[in-house]
Amino acid sequence: MSDPSPQRDEPVGILYAGGTYVLWGVVPLYWQLFGTISPFEVTVHRVVWSAALLTAVMAARGRLLHMARLLRDRRLLAMLALTSVLISANWTIYIYCVATHQLVEASLGYYITPLVSIVLGVAMFGERISRARLAAIALAVVAVAAKTLELGHIPWIAPGLALSFGFYGYFRKLAPVPAMEGLTIETWILFPLTFGLVAYWWIEGTGTFPAANLRTDLLLMSTGPVTAIPLTLFAAGVRRIRMTTLGFLQYLSPSITLFIAVTMLDESFTRVDAVTFGCVWAALALVAVEGQFNRRVAQIPAVPPE
């Protein structure tokens, strides 16, 4: 198993994590295909079909006995139960953004995520915070305040996405379990509830699956690989690279999403959006410059005493 806190980046880790963020950046085009199906129902199917796919993969690899041993670890189960709830909430909010044409705000949420990681480090580990990072957090607060004034109420989409995925990445990194095994257990934990919901909707005739046309059924079933593959790559990548590297790579996804939202899906980008994103980009630039400066200082050899 890879060191949860590697001192240097493995090239394959950069490939895994970078590929994940590119896939997550373009995936709104896929979620657009679901039309009027509710985001919650899509999330339920994501869990069901991901669990089915991952169980088949584990069986093919002869890992089911190993999985049974992992299930005996109550502390691990508790941690993965928490991460499964966090990622499910993140999925639902994101699909809601696609369905309601609010991808610009969704991209803002993922831009804020690195700043959430900074706050987590200070609040949960007592890490010292520099003036530059304190200024970055202040800029993020200004960004949310600007969005609040435009909307007339406290925005929940961007903070919801940032907090749910920020905490997911934090706890998932701490979980002492390989990438695919961890994701499999996450889906197993939620499978009884989600499968029960699909069965109930089927009996009551209120669900989308099974649909009158094969296209809709195949689309819902495809949520399994579309969900499992990027998350497996993410979990594999995050354990092989430094958090600072992960911080830079995660800007890929919201940048691609923002570009798609404005140029392909005709979402508006207002002056307030320009101010909001400007504040967040400035905050991220401060963090990046400070990190680069600290790394260069650390590389300067110490002068021995005379």
C-alpha positions in Angstrom: 0.0 0.0 0.0 1.3 3.5 -0.8 2.4 5.8 1.9 -0.7 8.0 2.8 1.7 11.0 3.0 4.3 10.6 0.2 7.3 12.9 0.2 7.5 13.0 -3.6 5.0 12.5 -6.5 4.8 9.2 -8.4 4.3 9.9 -12.1 1.5 7.3 -12.2 -0.2 9.2 -9.3 -0.2 12.4 -11.3 -1.6 10.5 -14.3 -4.4 9.0 -12.2 -5.4 12.2 -10.4 -5.0 14.5 -13.5 -7.1 12.1 -15.6 -9.8 12.0 -12.9 -10.2 15.8 -12.9 -10.3 16.0 -16.7 -13.1 13.3 -16.7 -15.0 15.2 -13.9 -14.6 18.4 -15.9 -16.4 17.1 -19.0 -18.9 14.8 -17.2 -21.7 17.5 -17.2 -22.2 16.7 -20.8 -23.1 13.2 -19.8 -25.4 14.2 -17.0 -27.3 16.4 -19.4 -28.6 13.3 -21.1 -30.7 12.4 -18.1 -33.2 15.2 -18.8 -36.1 15.3 -16.3 -34.9 12.3 -14.1 -34.5 13.7 -10.6 -31.0 14.1 -9.3 -31.7 12.0 -6.2 -32.9 9.1 -8.3 -29.8 9.3 -10.5 -27.6 9.2 -7.4 -29.5 6.1 -6.1 -28.8 4.4 -9.4 -25.1 5.5 -9.3 -24.7 3.6 -6.0 -26.6 0.5 -7.1 -24.8 0.0 -10.4 -21.4 1.0 -9.0 -21.9 -1.6 -6.3 -22.8 -4.3 -8.9 -19.8 -3.4 -11.1 -17.3 -3.2 -8.3 -18.5 -6.5 -6.8 -18.0 -8.2 -10.2 -14.5 -6.8 -10.5 -13.6 -7.9 -6.9 -14.9 -11.4 -7.7 -12.9 -11.6 -10.9 -9.8 -10.5 -9.0 -10.4 -13.1 -6.3 -10.6 -10.4 -3.6 -14.0 -11.2 -2.0 -12.4 -13.1 0.9 -10.0 -10.2 1.5 -13.1 -7.8 1.4 -14.8 -10.0 4.0 -11.8 -9.5 6.3 -11.9 -5.7 5.8 -15.5 -5.6 6.8 -14.6 -6.9 10.3 -12.7 -3.6 11.0 -15.4 -1.5 12.7 -13.3 1.7 12.7 -12.7 1.4 8.9 -16.4 0.7 8.3 -17.3 3.8 10.3 -14.9 6.0 8.3 -16.1 4.6 5.0 -19.8 5.0 6.0 -19.0 8.7 6.6 -17.2 9.0 3.2 -20.1 7.2 1.4 -22.6 9.7 2.8 -20.3 12.7 1.9 -19.7 11.6 -1.7 -23.4 10.8 -2.2 -24.4 14.2 -1.1 -21.8 15.7 -3.4 -23.1 13.7 -6.3 -26.7 14.8 -5.7 -25.8 18.5 -5.5 -23.7 18.3 -8.6 -26.4 16.5 -10.7 -28.9 19.1 -9.4 -26.6 21.8 -10.7 -26.6 20.3 -14.2 -30.4 19.8 -14.2 -31.0 23.3 -13.1 -28.3 25.0 -15.3 -26.2 26.2 -12.4 -22.8 24.8 -13.5 -21.1 28.2 -13.0 -21.9 28.0 -9.3 -20.8 24.4 -9.3 -17.4 25.3 -10.7 -17.1 28.0 -8.0 -17.7 25.3 -5.4 -14.8 23.2 -6.6 -12.5 26.3 -6.8 -13.3 26.9 -3.1 -12.4 23.3 -2.2 -8.7 23.8 -1.8 -9.4 26.7 0.6 -11.7 24.3 2.6 -8.6 22.0 2.9 -6.6 24.8 4.5 -9.4 25.5 7.0 -9.6 21.8 7.8 -5.8 21.7 8.5 -6.1 24.7 10.9 -9.3 23.5 12.7 -8.7 19.8 13.0 -4.9 19.6 13.2 -4.0 22.9 14.8 -1.8 23.8 11.8 -0.3 27.3 11.9 -1.8 29.6 9.2 0.3 32.2 7.4 -0.8 35.7 6.6 -1.0 34.8 2.9 -3.4 31.9 3.6 -5.4 34.0 6.0 -5.7 36.6 3.2 -6.8 33.8 0.8 -9.5 32.7 3.2 -10.7 36.3 3.6 -10.9 36.6 -0.2 -13.0 33.5 -0.4 -15.4 35.0 2.2 -15.6 38.1 0.1 -16.4 35.9 -2.9 -19.3 34.2 -1.1 -20.5 37.6 0.2 -20.6 39.0 -3.3 -22.6 35.9 -4.5 -24.9 36.3 -1.5 -25.7 40.0 -2.5 -26.5 38.9 -6.1 -28.8 36.1 -5.1 -30.5 37.8 -2.2 -29.9 34.7 0.0 -27.0 32.7 1.3 -25.8 30.5 -1.5 -25.7 26.8 -0.6 -24.5 25.0 -3.8 -20.9 26.2 -3.9 -20.3 25.8 -0.2 -22.2 22.4 -0.2 -20.0 21.0 -3.0 -16.8 22.4 -1.5 -17.5 21.1 2.1 -18.8 17.7 1.0 -15.9 17.0 -1.3 -13.3 18.6 0.9 -14.2 16.4 3.8 -14.5 13.4 1.5 -11.0 13.8 0.3 -9.7 14.3 3.8 -11.3 11.2 5.3 -10.7 9.1 2.2 -7.0 9.9 2.4 -6.9 8.7 6.1 -8.8 5.5 5.4 -6.2 2.6 5.6 -7.6 0.7 2.6 -6.6 0.4 -1.1 -8.5 2.5 -3.6 -10.9 0.0 -5.2 -11.5 -1.9 -2.0 -12.5 1.3 -0.2 -14.8 2.4 -3.0 -16.4 -1.0 -3.1 -17.1 -1.0 0.6 -18.6 2.6 0.3 -21.1 1.4 -2.3 -21.8 -1.8 -0.3 -22.7 0.3 2.8 -25.4 2.2 0.8 -26.5 -0.7 -1.4 -29.3 -2.1 0.8 -31.0 1.3 1.1 -30.5 2.3 -2.6 -31.6 -1.1 -3.9 -34.6 -1.0 -1.7 -35.6 2.4 -3.1 -35.2 1.2 -6.7 -37.3 -1.9 -5.9 -40.0 0.2 -4.1 -40.2 2.7 -7.0 -40.5 -0.2 -9.5 -43.3 -1.8 -7.5 -45.1 1.5 -7.1 -44.6 2.5 -10.7 -43.1 5.8 -9.7 -39.5 5.2 -10.7 -37.8 5.6 -14.1 -36.3 2.1 -14.1 -37.2 -0.1 -15.9 -38.2 2.4 -18.6 -40.3 2.0 -21.6 -37.2 2.5 -23.8 -33.9 0.6 -23.6 -31.9 3.8 -24.0 -33.0 5.2 -20.6 -32.3 1.8 -18.9 -28.8 1.6 -20.4 -28.2 5.3 -19.5 -29.0 4.6 -15.8 -26.9 1.4 -15.8 -24.0 3.3 -17.3 -23.8 5.4 -14.1 -21.9 2.5 -12.5 -18.7 2.7 -14.7 -19.0 6.5 -15.1 -19.0 6.8 -11.3 -16.6 4.0 -10.3 -13.8 4.6 -12.8 -13.0 8.3 -11.9 -13.4 7.7 -8.2 -11.1 4.7 -8.3 -8.5 6.7 -10.2 -8.9 9.6 -7.7 -8.4 7.3 -4.7 -5.4 5.6 -6.3 -3.9 9.0 -7.3 -4.4 10.8 -4.0 -2.3 8.2 -2.1 0.6 8.6 -4.5 1.1 12.3 -4.7 1.6 15.2 -2.3 -1.4 17.3 -1.2 0.2 20.4 -2.8 0.3 18.6 -6.2 -3.3 17.5 -5.7 -4.3 21.1 -5.0 -3.0 22.3 -8.4 -4.5 19.4 -10.3 -7.9 19.9 -8.9 -8.2 23.2 -10.6 -8.6 21.3 -13.9 -12.1 20.1 -13.2 -13.8 23.5 -12.4 -11.9 25.2 -15.2 -13.2 22.7 -17.8 -16.7 22.8 -16.3 -16.8 26.6 -16.3 -15.7 26.7 -19.9 -18.3 24.1 -20.9 -21.1 25.9 -19.0 -20.4 29.3 -20.6 -19.5 28.3 -24.1 -21.5 25.1 -24.7 -24.5 25.2 -22.3 -25.2 29.0 -22.7 -25.1 29.8 -18.9 -24.6 33.4 -18.1 -21.4 34.8 -16.5 -22.4 38.1 -14.9 -20.2 40.9 -13.5 -20.8 39.6 -10.0 -19.6 36.2 -11.2 -16.5 37.9 -12.5 -15.9 39.6 -9.1 -16.6 36.3 -7.3 -14.3 34.2 -9.4 -11.7 36.9 -9.4 -11.6 36.8 -5.6 -11.3 33.0 -5.6 -8.6 33.0 -8.3 -6.6 35.6 -6.4 -6.9 33.6 -3.2 -5.7 30.4 -5.0 -2.8 32.4 -6.6 -1.8 33.6 -3.1 -1.7 30.0 -1.8 0.2 28.8 -4.9 2.8 31.6 -4.7 3.3 31.1 -1.0 3.8 27.3 -1.5 6.3 27.9 -4.3 8.2 30.4 -2.1 8.3 28.0 0.9 9.6 25.1 -1.3 12.4 27.3 -2.7 13.4 28.5 0.8 13.5 24.9 2.0 15.9 23.9 -0.8 18.4 26.6 0.2 21.3 24.8 2.0 21.9 25.9 5.6 25.1 27.8 6.2 27.3 25.9 8.6 28.6 27.9 11.7 32.2 29.0 11.6 
